[in-house]
Structures are given as C-alpha cells and as structure tokens.
Amino acid sequence: MHEALAGEVLVRGELRHPRLAEVDLAGRTVREVRPAGKHLLIRFDGDRTLHSHLRMDGAWHVYSPGARWRRPGHQARAILATEQRSAVGFNLHDLHLLRTGDERRLIGHLGPDLLSPDWDESAALEAVRRLTAEPDREIGLALLDQSVVAGVGNLYKTEVCFLLGSTPWTPVSEVDAAEAVRLSRELLLRNAWHPEQSTTGDTRRGRTHWIYGRRTCLRCGGAVRRGVQGHGIEERVAYHCPNCQRGAQDERRASARRRSSG
C-alpha cells in the first residue's frame, strides 16, 4: 500500500463508516503507509492519519484502475484512489481519522513491533523483558498479548510454541523467551510479502503448517490435540502435538473429560 499510495494525491477518498461517512479525503496527499503490529496507519498531509485494524475478517486490497474487486462492494469501508492505483478496505470494524500527533492514543500500548524496519538488539531485549515480566503466565497468552510484542496472531502463536517444543499452556518461565521472540519475528518476516502463510517453508497444499488447523502433526504424524486457551473475548482455539511438545495441558478440557467420565 505504501508503494501504491505514498506521494500520490487522492482523487477519491471515501469512508463508509458511521462516524466518518461525511469525511472526504479527496485532494489529500498520502505521505506514507506504516503498519504497527496489527494496526495500519495511513498518514496524510495536514497532520491527519487514517487508522484501521483488520481484526479477524478485515482486509486491504490494492487494485489497478477498472479492476474488479475480489470482495463484494457492500463490504467496502474505505476507498482511497489515485490516478494509478486504488486501495479498498473491506470489513474494517475499527476505523479512525485523527491527528498524526495523536496516534499514540491508539497504538501507544503496543509492545515492540516484530516487523518494524527499525528492529534492533534493543527492541529484541525489550520484547524479552516484557515477555518474561510475568513468569507464571502461559506462553501462548503472552505471545498473543500485543502489549508484549506486536504482530503475533493465533496461527503464529501455535507454530512458535510447536517449534519451541512447548505447549501453549506452558509457563513463560519454562521456555526460552529469547528464542520465542526470535522465532516469532522470523516466521512473520518469512510471510510478510506474500499471501500464503507457511511456517514450514513449504508452500505445497497440506504442508504449510506443522500443527495449526491439522489433524496430524506434519513432523511425527501423530494426532494433534485441539483445546482452548484464554477466557471470554480472549478465548482462542489451541493446538499441540503430545509427541513433539512438552509442558502443561489444557486443564479446562481435561477437567471436563474427567467430569463426564465420572
């Protein structure tokens, strides 16, 4: 999106959101497009930023003039078009227009951004410090906490835990935190510039993930167990391979099985 829009003047800048329906961004120049974890910041001249968060079903697509959209028009929430390219945001539940100087109000809570071009040793050390701040916390929950490190979703959490050889419910104190940060960044960088999300290095069908969404482990062939992690709106499906991963199990699911068998 940065390559498509940066330095260009918008000929169409339509926001189809209840709070922003009367805003017209046409005529503004796009300065840059910058991700921050799972947040996207589109910065314009005049000290203005359009902030969006994709959540589970949102997406930004870039099109050439006249190209057919790959999603239905009624899902479009933002249309930013230059003479050469257009960016369309679909199912953007979180959309804000604010002063660029006020961005920290929405992203100031984020931990180090694993995909930041400014990533260095100090960022890695800060990420490890935040990850180990609560040693009894489950590693899966800690990795998903965007205030610890920004950018890890449930798929990458699952695969990082697999590569660590630890279940998602294992306490942070029992894993190599520095290695967890390194693996998280490595997997995200590996997939940053193409739509396929392969954590194995293999893009062939059925071989892109070690255990995420699988019934059998790609490494050992054993059955993959599926549980839950977190509570309420933070609850996520969690996978692990009992042969390849060691550590704590999903006690809620285990307790339920014990009660039903009793």
Backbone torsions as a table, in degrees:
resi	resn	phi	psi	omega
1	MET	NA	-35.2	177.7
2	HIS	-64.0	-44.6	179.6
3	GLU	-63.4	-33.9	-177.1
4	ALA	-78.6	-33.4	-169.4
5	LEU	-113.2	-29.4	-171.5
6	ALA	-60.0	131.8	179.6
7	GLY	83.6	-2.2	-176.9
8	GLU	-102.2	153.7	177.1
9	VAL	-94.4	133.9	179.2
10	LEU	-75.7	131.0	171.8
11	VAL	-95.5	-13.9	174.7
12	ARG	-146.9	129.5	-180.0
13	GLY	-141.7	76.7	-172.1
14	GLU	-104.5	130.5	178.7
15	LEU	-118.4	114.3	-178.3
16	ARG	-98.6	69.2	-178.6
17	HIS	-135.7	139.7	-175.8
18	PRO	-50.3	-40.0	-178.0
19	ARG	-80.6	-17.5	-170.9
20	LEU	-123.6	13.7	-173.5
21	ALA	-61.9	-26.5	-178.2
22	GLU	-93.6	0.8	179.8
23	VAL	-81.3	133.4	175.9
24	ASP	-123.1	114.3	-177.6
25	LEU	-93.4	1.0	179.1
26	ALA	-58.4	138.2	-179.1
27	GLY	95.4	-14.7	178.2
28	ARG	-83.4	150.7	176.6
29	THR	-97.8	131.8	177.1
30	VAL	-81.1	121.6	178.1
31	ARG	-82.2	-46.8	-179.6
32	GLU	-166.6	162.0	172.9
33	VAL	-122.3	123.1	-172.6
34	ARG	-134.2	124.9	174.2
35	PRO	-81.5	152.6	172.9
36	ALA	-139.9	94.1	-172.6
37	GLY	63.7	-124.8	179.1
38	LYS	-92.7	5.3	178.7
39	HIS	-96.7	150.2	176.6
40	LEU	-124.0	131.0	-178.1
41	LEU	-116.7	117.4	175.9
42	ILE	-106.5	111.0	-173.0
43	ARG	-100.5	131.9	-178.5
44	PHE	-113.5	169.0	170.2
45	ASP	-65.9	164.7	-179.8
46	GLY	77.0	19.7	176.3
47	ASP	60.3	47.9	178.5
48	ARG	-127.8	140.7	178.2
49	THR	-130.9	134.3	171.2
50	LEU	-99.8	118.4	-178.0
51	HIS	-105.7	136.4	175.2
52	SER	-141.0	156.2	176.9
53	HIS	-134.8	128.6	-173.7
54	LEU	-77.3	-22.6	-173.5
55	ARG	49.3	-135.1	-172.3
56	MET	-90.0	-30.2	-171.0
57	ASP	-126.0	7.2	179.9
58	GLY	-81.0	162.1	178.8
59	ALA	-163.3	147.4	168.2
60	TRP	-110.2	131.8	175.8
61	HIS	-119.3	145.0	175.0
62	VAL	-110.9	130.7	-176.0
63	TYR	-128.0	153.5	168.8
64	SER	-81.7	159.7	-179.2
65	PRO	-55.8	130.7	177.0
66	GLY	82.3	-4.8	-179.5
67	ALA	-69.4	146.9	179.8
68	ARG	-77.1	133.9	179.0
69	TRP	-68.6	146.0	-179.0
70	ARG	-89.4	-1.1	174.6
71	ARG	-130.9	159.3	-178.8
72	PRO	-62.3	146.5	-178.9
73	GLY	-60.6	-31.3	-178.1
74	HIS	-69.4	-12.8	177.0
75	GLN	-87.6	-9.9	-177.1
76	ALA	-70.8	128.0	179.2
77	ARG	-114.8	-16.4	178.2
78	ALA	-149.8	135.5	178.2
79	ILE	-130.9	111.2	-179.1
80	LEU	-119.0	109.5	-173.3
81	ALA	-123.7	136.1	169.6
82	THR	-106.5	-175.8	179.1
83	GLU	-69.1	-23.1	-174.6
84	GLN	-106.6	-32.9	-175.8
85	ARG	-140.8	163.1	173.6
86	SER	-138.7	144.3	176.4
87	ALA	-116.1	126.5	-177.6
88	VAL	-119.8	125.4	178.0
89	GLY	-99.5	121.5	-177.8
90	PHE	-106.0	140.6	175.5
91	ASN	50.1	47.7	177.5
92	LEU	-88.5	96.6	-178.0
93	HIS	-72.4	-33.6	179.3
94	ASP	-107.9	112.6	-178.8
95	LEU	-142.9	122.8	-178.6
96	HIS	-136.3	143.0	171.8
97	LEU	-115.0	121.2	-174.1
98	LEU	-146.2	169.8	174.5
99	ARG	-65.5	137.9	179.1
100	THR	-57.1	-35.9	179.0
101	GLY	-67.6	-11.7	-179.5
102	ASP	-103.7	11.5	-176.2
103	GLU	-57.5	-33.4	-177.3
104	ARG	-61.7	-20.2	177.5
105	ARG	-62.2	-28.0	-178.3
106	LEU	-105.6	-25.8	-175.8
107	ILE	-124.5	4.1	-177.4
108	GLY	-65.4	-19.0	-179.1
109	HIS	-81.9	-10.0	-172.9
110	LEU	-70.2	145.8	171.9
111	GLY	-79.6	-174.4	179.2
112	PRO	-54.4	134.1	-178.7
113	ASP	-81.4	115.8	-175.6
114	LEU	-63.7	-22.2	179.6
115	LEU	-104.6	10.3	-177.8
116	SER	-64.5	135.4	174.8
117	PRO	-67.2	-14.3	179.4
118	ASP	-93.7	8.1	-179.2
119	TRP	-58.3	132.6	177.7
120	ASP	-147.8	-171.8	-177.0
121	GLU	-61.9	-36.0	-180.0
122	SER	-66.9	-36.3	177.0
123	ALA	-66.5	-39.9	178.7
124	ALA	-64.4	-42.8	178.9
125	LEU	-64.3	-38.6	178.3
126	GLU	-66.5	-39.3	178.2
127	ALA	-62.7	-42.6	178.2
128	VAL	-64.8	-40.1	179.0
129	ARG	-60.7	-45.3	-179.7
130	ARG	-68.1	-37.5	-178.4
131	LEU	-66.1	-34.3	-176.7
132	THR	-94.9	4.0	-177.4
133	ALA	-63.8	-29.7	176.8
134	GLU	-121.3	86.5	-172.6
135	PRO	-63.2	-23.2	-179.0
136	ASP	-88.5	-4.3	-178.3
137	ARG	-72.5	146.7	177.7
138	GLU	-66.8	134.1	-175.5
139	ILE	-59.9	-36.7	179.3
140	GLY	-62.1	-43.4	179.0
141	LEU	-68.4	-38.4	-179.8
142	ALA	-64.4	-40.6	-179.7
143	LEU	-67.4	-31.9	179.8
144	LEU	-79.4	-14.8	-178.2
145	ASP	-75.1	111.1	-175.9
146	GLN	-69.2	-15.2	175.2
147	SER	-80.9	-10.2	175.7
148	VAL	-90.0	-63.3	170.9
149	VAL	-137.1	141.7	-176.2
150	ALA	-99.3	126.2	173.5
151	GLY	129.7	-19.4	-176.1
152	VAL	-83.9	127.2	173.2
153	GLY	-107.5	-174.3	-173.1
154	ASN	-65.3	-36.6	179.2
155	LEU	-62.2	-49.3	-177.7
156	TYR	-69.3	-35.1	174.7
157	LYS	-57.2	-46.7	-178.8
158	THR	-60.1	-46.8	-175.6
159	GLU	-74.2	-33.6	175.6
160	VAL	-64.1	-45.0	178.5
161	CYS	-61.3	-38.7	177.7
162	PHE	-61.7	-47.3	-178.3
163	LEU	-67.1	-26.4	174.8
164	LEU	-75.0	-18.8	-176.4
165	GLY	78.9	21.0	-177.7
166	SER	-126.6	145.4	175.7
167	THR	-71.5	159.3	179.5
168	PRO	-63.0	-20.0	-177.1
169	TRP	-91.0	1.4	179.8
170	THR	-69.4	135.3	177.3
171	PRO	-59.8	146.1	179.3
172	VAL	-54.8	-36.2	-177.4
173	SER	-62.2	-17.2	-176.6
174	GLU	-101.1	7.6	178.7
175	VAL	-123.0	166.1	176.2
176	ASP	-85.0	100.1	-174.3
177	ALA	-63.5	-39.8	179.8
178	ALA	-63.0	-39.7	178.3
179	GLU	-68.1	-36.0	177.5
180	ALA	-61.9	-42.9	178.1
181	VAL	-66.1	-44.5	-178.7
182	ARG	-61.5	-45.8	-179.8
183	LEU	-64.5	-40.4	-179.9
184	SER	-60.0	-47.2	179.5
185	ARG	-66.1	-42.0	-178.9
186	GLU	-60.4	-45.6	-178.1
187	LEU	-68.0	-39.5	178.8
188	LEU	-66.0	-43.7	178.5
189	LEU	-62.5	-37.7	-178.5
190	ARG	-61.9	-28.7	-175.4
191	ASN	-111.1	9.4	-172.3
192	ALA	-68.2	-28.8	-170.2
193	TRP	-115.1	19.1	172.9
194	HIS	-149.4	153.7	-174.3
195	PRO	-71.8	-24.9	-179.8
196	GLU	-71.7	137.5	179.4
197	GLN	-107.4	86.5	179.4
198	SER	-104.3	123.0	176.8
199	THR	-101.3	-4.0	-179.0
200	THR	-100.5	-15.1	-173.8
201	GLY	89.0	-0.9	-179.0
202	ASP	-114.2	122.0	-177.5
203	THR	-97.2	4.6	177.8
204	ARG	-69.0	148.3	-178.3
205	ARG	-56.7	130.6	178.4
206	GLY	84.0	1.8	-177.8
207	ARG	-129.7	17.8	-176.1
208	THR	-84.1	-22.0	-177.7
209	HIS	-128.6	150.5	178.0
210	TRP	-73.4	-49.8	-179.2
211	ILE	-139.1	-19.0	-174.7
212	TYR	-61.0	123.7	179.1
213	GLY	70.1	9.6	-176.9
214	ARG	-104.0	156.7	173.6
215	ARG	-91.7	-28.9	178.6
216	THR	-126.5	148.9	-179.5
217	CYS	-71.7	131.3	-179.6
218	LEU	-67.0	-26.2	-178.2
219	ARG	-81.7	-53.6	-172.6
220	CYS	-105.6	-15.2	-179.6
221	GLY	83.9	-2.5	179.3
222	GLY	-75.2	166.7	-178.9
223	ALA	-68.3	134.7	175.4
224	VAL	-89.2	130.5	178.2
225	ARG	-93.9	143.1	-178.1
226	ARG	-117.3	129.3	178.9
227	GLY	-136.5	-158.3	177.8
228	VAL	-131.2	154.2	177.3
229	GLN	-143.6	138.4	-178.4
230	GLY	91.4	174.4	-178.0
231	HIS	-133.5	151.5	175.9
232	GLY	60.5	-133.6	-177.7
233	ILE	-69.0	-13.6	178.9
234	GLU	-91.6	-2.3	-178.3
235	GLU	-67.7	131.7	179.0
236	ARG	-134.9	152.4	173.1
237	VAL	-68.2	143.8	-178.4
238	ALA	-132.6	135.0	180.0
239	TYR	-115.0	150.6	169.0
240	HIS	-158.7	155.7	176.8
241	CYS	-105.9	115.0	-178.2
242	PRO	-61.1	-23.9	-179.8
243	ASN	-80.2	-36.5	-172.9
244	CYS	-100.5	-14.0	-176.9
245	GLN	-124.3	140.9	178.6
246	ARG	-119.6	157.7	177.4
247	GLY	126.5	-167.9	-176.4
248	ALA	-62.6	152.3	179.2
249	GLN	-108.3	176.2	176.8
250	ASP	-76.5	96.0	-174.0
251	GLU	-67.9	-30.4	179.6
252	ARG	-64.5	-45.4	179.4
253	ARG	-67.3	-39.5	178.3
254	ALA	-64.3	-41.6	179.0
255	SER	-63.0	-39.6	180.0
256	ALA	-64.7	-40.2	178.2
257	ARG	-64.3	-39.7	180.0
258	ARG	-64.6	-40.6	179.7
259	ARG	-65.7	-41.8	-177.9
260	SER	-68.2	-35.2	179.4
261	SER	-73.9	-27.1	-179.9
262	GLY	-77.3	NA	NA
